[in-house]
Amino acid sequence: MKLFCPTCGPNCPSRPYDIRSGYVLRRCTACGLVFMEELTEAVNADFYEDVAEQAGGDAIEYWSFPDKFDAYRPVFEGFFEERWDLLRSATPNIRRLLDVGCGYGLFLQYAARQGPTCVGLELDPTVATHAREAYGLDVRSIRVEDFYDDTPFDAIVMADVLEHLPDAKEVLTSCRQLLAPDGVLFIQVPNVLGFKLPWGQGWGLPHHIWQFSRSSLRQLLNAAGFQIASMQTGIMGVIGVYERGGPSWSDQINWSLARTLGIGNRLAVVAIPHRAENP
């Protein structure tokens, strides 16, 4: 399937950008988004198998498996607390939360302990079943585009998900419709353009369809009815560093630089509905 820029549409001007691990990338000359020229339909279906084996052209360092969570619970929960604090800073009263692409439900169970009613969406039925049976979570195997709830959500989370979804703008538009007027959307995606700290992070091909920068992500959110309340960069691959015996002093220095200078390999965005649309 041929891809085009979700922000600018099928007639967007684009040009060849690069070839990495055999995959052709293009760049939209209107908004700057870099994306795969062509997508194999089975890519997302193979995600959990590929990351477990660290397979693929640019292997993804994905560590959000239950056994890794059990081994590094304080590290995971430190990131979860940071995410929760960002959400609360934008909308203090979170009564209902939706986690799109919740995986095994690791963040969702953390959020549920904070008090809100939590719902998760996860397309992989085996993973969704684990979240329900192991943690007692309300997790449904349905696309967010097909999901409906009578009561709007105060917060919607998509962490390391949007870059995988072919219909990125449609997904964000669906989130906008599910969100309360004063609600907040949290998005985390890899920041693969420009500086990349820590070093050595791949582009996640072919699973990472869209290669976001600050500017291109801002424009996509704007096109879907959102405005950015805050944006910061963070670090990815932390659990992998622990698995390899770290973190070393150089790892810790790189992480500190990434956060302080805003040049980390993860973009964390808090977005709200366009104020003009608010009552």
C-alpha positions in Angstrom: 0.0 0.0 0.0 1.4 3.4 -1.0 1.4 6.0 1.7 1.0 9.7 1.7 1.3 12.5 4.3 -1.7 12.3 6.7 -1.5 16.0 7.4 -1.4 17.3 3.8 -3.4 14.6 2.0 -2.9 12.4 -1.0 -1.8 15.3 -3.2 0.9 16.4 -0.8 4.2 17.3 -2.4 6.9 14.9 -1.4 10.3 13.8 -2.5 12.7 10.9 -1.8 14.4 11.3 1.6 16.5 8.2 2.3 16.7 4.5 2.1 17.3 2.7 5.4 17.6 -1.1 5.8 16.0 -1.5 2.4 13.0 0.7 3.1 12.3 3.8 1.0 11.5 7.0 2.9 9.9 10.1 1.5 9.6 13.6 3.0 6.5 15.9 2.7 7.9 19.2 1.5 4.8 21.0 2.9 5.0 19.9 6.6 8.3 18.1 6.8 6.9 14.7 7.8 9.2 11.8 6.8 7.3 8.5 6.1 7.7 5.1 4.5 6.8 5.1 0.8 5.0 1.8 1.0 3.5 -0.3 3.8 3.1 -4.0 4.0 -0.3 -4.8 5.4 1.0 -7.5 7.9 3.5 -5.2 9.6 1.4 -4.3 12.7 0.2 -7.9 13.1 3.9 -9.0 13.4 4.8 -6.3 15.9 5.0 -8.2 19.2 6.7 -11.2 17.6 9.3 -8.9 15.9 10.2 -6.9 19.0 10.5 -10.0 21.2 13.1 -11.3 18.7 14.6 -7.8 18.0 13.9 -8.6 14.4 13.4 -6.3 11.4 15.5 -3.7 9.6 15.8 -1.2 12.4 14.9 -3.2 15.4 12.7 -1.5 18.0 13.8 -1.5 21.6 10.4 -2.3 23.0 10.5 -3.5 26.6 6.9 -3.2 27.8 6.5 -6.9 28.5 5.2 -8.2 31.9 8.4 -9.9 32.8 10.4 -6.8 32.2 7.9 -4.8 34.2 8.3 -7.2 37.1 12.1 -6.9 36.9 12.3 -3.1 36.6 9.1 -2.0 38.2 10.6 1.2 39.8 12.0 2.3 36.5 8.7 1.8 34.7 6.7 3.5 37.4 9.0 6.4 37.4 8.1 7.1 33.8 4.4 6.4 34.5 4.4 8.9 37.3 6.0 11.5 35.0 3.3 10.9 32.4 0.5 11.1 35.0 1.9 14.4 36.4 1.9 15.9 32.9 -1.7 14.9 32.4 -2.7 16.3 35.8 -0.9 19.6 35.1 -3.2 20.1 32.1 -6.4 18.8 33.6 -6.4 18.2 37.4 -9.7 16.3 37.6 -9.2 13.1 35.6 -12.3 10.9 36.2 -12.1 8.8 33.0 -9.0 7.8 31.1 -8.6 6.0 27.7 -5.3 4.3 26.8 -5.2 3.7 23.0 -2.8 0.9 22.2 -2.4 0.0 25.9 -0.4 -3.2 25.3 -0.3 -5.5 28.3 -1.9 -2.7 30.4 1.2 -1.7 32.4 0.4 2.0 32.4 -3.3 1.4 32.5 -3.1 -0.4 35.9 -0.9 2.4 37.2 -3.5 5.0 36.1 -6.3 3.0 37.6 -4.6 3.1 41.0 -4.8 6.9 40.8 -8.6 6.8 40.9 -10.1 7.3 37.4 -12.2 4.8 35.6 -9.8 3.4 32.9 -10.5 1.8 29.6 -7.8 0.4 27.3 -7.8 -0.5 23.6 -5.4 -3.1 22.3 -5.7 -4.8 18.8 -3.7 -7.9 19.6 -6.2 -10.2 21.2 -3.6 -12.3 23.1 -2.1 -9.2 24.7 -5.5 -7.7 25.5 -6.5 -11.0 27.2 -3.4 -10.8 29.4 -4.3 -7.3 30.4 -7.8 -8.3 31.4 -6.9 -11.6 33.1 -3.7 -10.6 34.9 -4.7 -7.1 36.0 -8.5 -7.1 35.9 -8.5 -4.2 33.4 -11.3 -3.1 31.0 -9.4 -3.7 27.7 -11.1 -4.1 24.4 -9.8 -5.4 21.1 -11.2 -2.7 18.8 -9.8 0.2 16.8 -10.2 3.6 18.3 -11.9 4.7 15.0 -14.6 2.1 15.7 -14.9 2.7 19.5 -17.7 4.7 21.0 -18.6 5.5 24.6 -21.6 7.5 25.9 -19.4 9.4 28.4 -16.4 11.5 27.1 -13.0 10.9 28.5 -11.0 13.5 30.5 -7.7 12.1 29.3 -6.6 10.0 26.4 -3.1 8.5 26.2 -1.3 7.2 23.1 2.3 6.2 24.1 4.5 4.9 21.4 1.5 4.1 19.2 0.8 6.9 16.7 3.9 6.2 14.6 2.6 2.7 13.9 -0.9 3.7 12.6 -1.5 4.1 8.8 -4.5 6.4 9.4 -2.8 8.7 11.9 -5.0 11.8 11.3 -8.2 9.7 11.4 -7.1 8.2 14.7 -6.4 11.7 16.2 -9.8 12.9 14.9 -11.5 9.9 16.6 -9.7 10.8 19.9 -10.9 14.4 19.5 -14.5 13.1 19.3 -14.1 10.9 22.4 -12.5 13.6 24.5 -14.3 16.0 26.8 -14.2 19.7 25.8 -11.7 20.4 28.6 -9.9 17.1 28.2 -6.3 16.4 27.4 -4.5 14.1 25.0 -1.0 12.8 25.8 1.1 11.5 22.9 4.5 10.0 23.0 6.4 9.2 19.8 10.0 8.7 18.8 11.9 11.9 17.9 14.0 10.4 15.1 15.0 13.6 13.3 17.8 15.9 14.3 19.8 15.0 17.4 19.3 11.6 19.0 20.3 11.1 22.6 20.9 8.5 23.9 22.9 7.4 20.9 22.2 4.2 18.9 18.4 4.4 18.6 17.2 3.0 15.3 14.3 4.3 13.2 12.1 1.2 14.0 11.4 0.3 10.4 9.1 -1.1 9.1 6.9 -0.7 12.2 7.5 3.1 12.6 5.6 4.3 9.5 5.8 8.0 10.4 9.1 9.7 11.5 8.0 12.7 13.5 9.7 16.0 14.3 8.4 18.7 16.6 7.1 20.7 13.6 5.4 17.8 11.7 3.7 16.5 14.8 2.4 19.9 15.7 0.9 20.3 12.3 -0.7 16.9 12.3 -2.3 17.6 15.7 -3.5 21.0 14.5 -5.1 19.4 11.4 -7.0 17.0 13.7 -8.4 19.7 15.9 -5.8 20.0 18.7 -3.3 22.6 19.9 -0.2 21.7 21.9 -0.2 22.8 25.5 3.4 21.5 26.2 6.1 19.5 24.4 9.3 18.1 25.8 11.8 15.4 24.8 12.7 12.4 26.9 14.6 9.2 26.5 13.8 5.8 25.1 15.5 2.4 25.4 16.2 2.8 29.1 15.2 -0.7 30.0 17.5 -2.0 27.3 20.4 -0.2 29.0 19.6 -1.9 32.3 19.4 -5.2 30.5 22.9 -4.7 29.1 24.3 -4.0 32.6 24.0 -0.2 32.7 23.5 2.6 33.1 27.0 3.8 32.8 28.2 7.3 33.7 28.1 8.2 30.0 24.5 6.9 29.7 23.5 9.0 32.7 25.2 12.1 31.2 23.5 11.5 27.9 20.1 11.2 29.5 20.6 14.4 31.5 21.7 16.3 28.3 18.8 14.9 26.4 16.3 16.2 29.0 18.0 19.5 29.7 18.7 20.5 26.1 15.5 19.1 24.7 17.3 16.9 22.2 16.1 13.5 23.4 14.9 10.7 21.1 11.3 10.8 22.5 8.7 13.5 22.0 6.1 13.8 24.8 3.2 16.1 23.9 0.2 17.3 25.9 -2.5 18.6 23.6 -5.9 20.1 24.1 -8.8 20.7 21.7 -8.6 23.9 19.8 -9.8 26.7 22.1 -12.0 28.1 19.4 -14.0 24.8 19.6 -14.5 25.0 23.3 -17.9 26.2 24.6 
